[in-house]
Each structure stands twice: as structure tokens, then as C-alpha cells.
Amino acid sequence: MKRIKKGDQVILNTGKDKGKTGQVMSVSDAGIFVQGLNLIKRHTKPNPQANQPGGIVEREARIHPSNVMLLNSATGKGERVGCKTLEDGRKVRVFRKSGEVVDA
């Protein structure tokens, strides 16, 4: 079970945007993309077939999952996440410090 999923609110631990929060847009093996964080600028060529203008485009760059923590809405801080199996057999994510189930 993945500790961080699409749609989660996370807080950044390191880097130029340290301490900022955002929502996870996508998750892959190489890293995660967080909306509005770790922005980079790329020069792109125009593509008339796709009706895409050229110029400098600002977009999110990949972040390694070890550099983000799941945001606990109750405390407003980042917490580590673990997995737990409930009595009915479901696997859920829980916050390590408080032990409460992650809402997702």
C-alpha cells in the first residue's frame, strides 16, 4: 500500500519550498508531482498541430517521496504514515504519532 496517494495534502521537508503545503497531482515510481510546488521554467517550441504556443512555460517538477510528509489536518503538521489491518480485513493508512486513520 502506498503511503502517499493522489489527492493527499502534503508538506515539503526540504528544498526551496520547504514548509509549504500542496495537493498531490500524480504519483509514480520516480517521484510525485505537487500542485504549485517545486516550479521550474522550460523553454518550449511552438506546436501548431496541437495548437500550442511556444515560449517559457512554468510547471511542477518531480519530488522524491522521501522529501514530503502527509499533512495531518488535526494538528496542521506533517506526520509519518504506516499501514494497519483492521478487524474486518481492510488495510488502511494511519498516522504513526497519533494512530488515527488517514481520511482519503
Secondary structure, DSSP 8 states (H G I E B T S, - for coil): --SS-TT-EEEE-SSTTTT-EEEEEEE-SS-EEETTSSEEEEEE--BTTTTB--EEEEEE--B-GGGEEEEETTTTEEE-EEEEE-TTS-EEEEETTT--B---
